[in-house]
Amino acid sequence: MFLFYRPVVRSLRAASAAGTQLHARGLHQSSRLQQQSQSTAPAPNPRWVSNLKKELRKVPNHEELLEEVTNSAVELMLGVEGFGHVNNVIYNKWAESGRVNWCYDVAASAPKEHQGLYKDMMSPKGFGLILQEITTSYKFPLTYPDTVLVAHRLSEPMTEESKSMTLEAVIISEHYQRVAARLVERISFYDYKAGKVAVVPPPLLKQMRESTAVLLKTQEESRQRVRDLELRVDKFVKDAS
């Protein structure tokens, strides 16, 4: 389940690739690390938010239902795609900041005896993470003022022999309620004490596997909620016509 509406703890302003500035703010979720899973529910149209708003504005007395669509849009956008973590974080730089916060939040939700492992992952102390490759797909330009949300998820299953992991991230414009960019990050595991690549620690692997069911449930529920909204809007528009 999403623990989604927790207030921002900090904000930042940064220049984008085009030189514009954005006010970046994030929402924090305290659930554990999510692993991608295939949902059996059909994925909604990527433009379902704008489509519903367009249909509602065609008829009178649409304000209440339009407000519901608007208020739930960002949460459901993340849910239907299987993203289970949100935090505050200019595209690659935002993703980098989000990845660091993601690790700290994983640590916060881990068993107490394993929290040290997670908190050291972003520092060259023992077991650490090294960004090997990042690919960014830009969807549309962001302009000031706006608020962005960055979400990460594990995009490929891991085994006991895995020496890297692949994270998928999205950057969402809160103003436009659309995905502004998608990123794929390949991250290697590294043992700084031994000076070589390492395999995934068992506690981290276990935590990722355990969260698969949680992610699938969230994805199923979110897609069903979007479908319900679409049906309600369709009925509302037909009744008002």
C-alpha positions in Angstrom: 0.0 0.0 0.0 1.1 3.6 -0.6 2.0 5.7 2.4 1.9 8.6 0.1 0.7 11.9 1.6 3.6 12.7 3.8 4.8 16.4 3.6 8.1 17.4 2.0 11.1 17.7 4.2 13.2 19.8 1.9 13.2 21.5 -1.6 15.7 22.5 -4.2 16.0 24.7 -7.2 18.2 23.7 -10.1 18.9 24.5 -13.8 17.6 22.1 -16.3 19.4 21.1 -19.5 17.6 23.9 -21.3 18.6 26.5 -18.7 15.2 26.9 -17.1 14.8 26.5 -13.3 12.4 24.3 -11.4 11.2 24.2 -7.9 11.6 20.5 -7.1 9.6 19.0 -4.3 8.9 15.4 -3.3 6.5 13.3 -1.4 8.0 10.6 0.9 6.9 7.0 1.2 8.1 4.8 3.9 7.3 1.4 2.4 10.0 -1.1 1.7 12.0 -1.5 -1.6 9.7 -2.6 -4.4 10.5 -5.2 -7.1 8.8 -5.0 -10.4 6.1 -7.6 -11.1 3.7 -8.2 -14.0 0.2 -7.1 -13.3 -2.7 -9.0 -14.8 -4.9 -5.9 -15.0 -4.8 -4.0 -18.3 -2.8 -0.8 -18.3 -4.8 2.4 -18.9 -4.2 4.8 -21.7 -1.0 6.8 -20.8 -3.1 10.0 -21.2 -5.9 8.9 -19.1 -5.7 11.9 -16.8 -6.0 14.5 -19.6 -8.6 12.4 -21.4 -10.9 12.3 -18.3 -10.5 16.0 -17.7 -11.3 16.8 -21.3 -14.5 14.7 -21.2 -15.6 16.2 -17.9 -15.2 19.8 -19.0 -17.7 19.1 -21.8 -20.6 18.9 -19.4 -21.9 21.1 -16.5 -21.6 20.4 -12.8 -18.4 18.5 -13.3 -16.4 20.2 -10.6 -16.6 17.6 -7.9 -15.6 14.6 -10.1 -12.9 16.7 -11.8 -11.4 17.5 -8.4 -11.3 13.8 -7.5 -9.5 13.0 -10.8 -7.0 15.8 -10.2 -6.3 14.9 -6.6 -5.7 11.2 -7.2 -3.8 11.6 -10.5 -0.2 11.5 -9.4 -0.7 8.7 -6.9 -2.5 6.5 -9.5 0.0 7.4 -12.2 2.8 5.9 -10.0 0.7 3.0 -8.9 -0.5 1.8 -12.3 3.2 1.6 -13.5 4.4 -0.3 -10.4 6.5 2.4 -8.8 6.5 1.9 -5.0 8.8 4.7 -3.8 8.5 8.5 -4.0 11.0 11.1 -2.8 12.3 14.6 -3.4 14.8 15.2 -6.0 17.3 18.2 -13.3 16.7 14.8 -14.9 19.9 12.8 -14.2 20.8 14.9 -11.2 17.3 14.5 -9.7 17.6 10.8 -10.3 20.9 10.7 -8.5 19.5 12.5 -5.5 16.4 10.3 -5.6 18.6 7.2 -5.7 20.5 8.3 -2.6 17.3 9.0 -0.7 15.9 5.7 -1.9 18.8 3.9 -0.3 18.3 5.7 3.0 14.6 5.0 3.0 15.3 1.3 2.3 17.5 1.4 5.3 14.8 3.0 7.5 12.4 0.2 6.7 14.9 -2.6 7.1 15.4 -4.7 10.2 17.5 -2.9 12.8 20.4 -5.3 12.5 20.8 -4.6 8.7 20.3 -0.8 8.7 24.1 -0.2 8.8 24.6 -2.1 5.6 22.0 0.0 3.7 23.2 3.4 5.2 26.8 2.6 4.0 25.7 1.8 0.4 26.2 5.3 -0.8 29.7 5.8 0.8 33.0 4.0 0.1 33.2 2.2 3.4 32.3 -1.4 2.9 29.6 -2.6 0.6 28.6 0.1 -1.9 26.8 1.0 -5.1 28.5 2.3 -8.2 26.5 3.8 -11.1 27.6 1.9 -14.2 25.2 3.4 -16.8 22.3 5.7 -17.0 19.9 6.2 -20.0 17.4 9.0 -20.1 14.3 9.3 -22.3 12.9 12.8 -22.4 9.1 13.0 -22.9 8.4 16.8 -22.8 10.3 19.9 -21.6 9.7 21.1 -18.0 9.4 24.8 -17.4 9.4 27.0 -14.3 7.4 27.0 -12.1 6.6 23.4 -11.6 7.0 20.7 -9.0 8.6 17.3 -9.9 8.3 13.9 -8.3 10.9 11.2 -8.8 10.1 7.5 -8.3 12.4 4.5 -8.4 11.8 0.8 -8.7 13.8 -2.4 -9.3 13.2 -3.3 -13.0 14.8 -6.7 -13.2 14.7 -9.7 -10.8 17.9 -10.6 -9.0 19.5 -13.9 -7.9 22.0 -14.8 -5.2 24.8 -14.4 -7.9 23.7 -11.0 -9.1 26.6 -8.4 -9.1 24.4 -5.5 -10.3 20.9 -4.3 -10.3 18.8 -2.2 -12.7 16.6 0.6 -11.5 13.9 2.3 -13.5 12.9 5.8 -12.6 10.3 8.3 -13.7 10.2 12.1 -13.3 6.6 13.4 -13.1 5.5 17.0 -13.6 2.9 17.8 -10.9 1.7 20.8 -12.9 1.0 18.8 -16.1 0.4 15.5 -14.3 2.5 13.7 -16.9 5.7 11.7 -17.0 8.4 14.2 -18.1 11.3 11.7 -18.4 12.1 8.0 -17.9 15.5 6.7 -16.8 17.2 3.3 -16.6 20.1 3.0 -14.2 22.5 0.0 -14.1 24.2 -0.1 -10.7 27.1 -2.4 -9.7 27.7 -3.8 -6.2 31.2 -3.2 -4.9 33.2 -4.3 -1.9 35.4 -1.4 -1.0 37.3 -3.3 1.6 38.2 -6.1 -0.8 38.5 -3.7 -3.8 36.4 -5.7 -6.2 32.9 -6.3 -7.5 30.6 -8.1 -5.0 27.4 -10.1 -5.2 24.2 -8.7 -3.7 24.0 -9.1 0.1 21.4 -11.7 1.2 19.5 -9.1 3.4 19.0 -6.8 0.4 18.0 -9.6 -1.9 15.5 -10.9 0.7 13.9 -7.5 1.2 13.4 -7.0 -2.6 11.9 -10.4 -3.0 9.5 -10.0 -0.1 8.1 -6.8 -1.5 7.1 -8.3 -4.9 3.6 -9.1 -3.7 3.1 -5.7 -2.2 4.0 -4.0 -5.5 1.7 -6.3 -7.5 -1.2 -5.6 -5.2 -0.6 -1.8 -5.4 -0.4 -2.0 -9.2 -3.6 -4.1 -9.5 -5.5 -1.8 -7.1 -4.3 1.4 -8.9 -5.3 0.1 -12.3 -8.7 -0.9 -11.1 -9.2 2.6 -9.5 -8.3 4.2 -12.8 -10.7 1.9 -14.6 -13.5 2.8 -12.1 -12.8 6.5 -12.6 -13.0 6.1 -16.4 -16.4 4.3 -16.0 -17.7 6.9 -13.6 -16.7 9.8 -15.9 -18.2 8.0 -18.9 -21.5 7.6 -17.1 -21.4 11.1 -15.8 -20.9 12.6 -19.3 -23.6 10.4 -20.9 -26.1 11.3 -18.2 -25.4 15.0 -18.5 -25.6 15.0 -22.3 
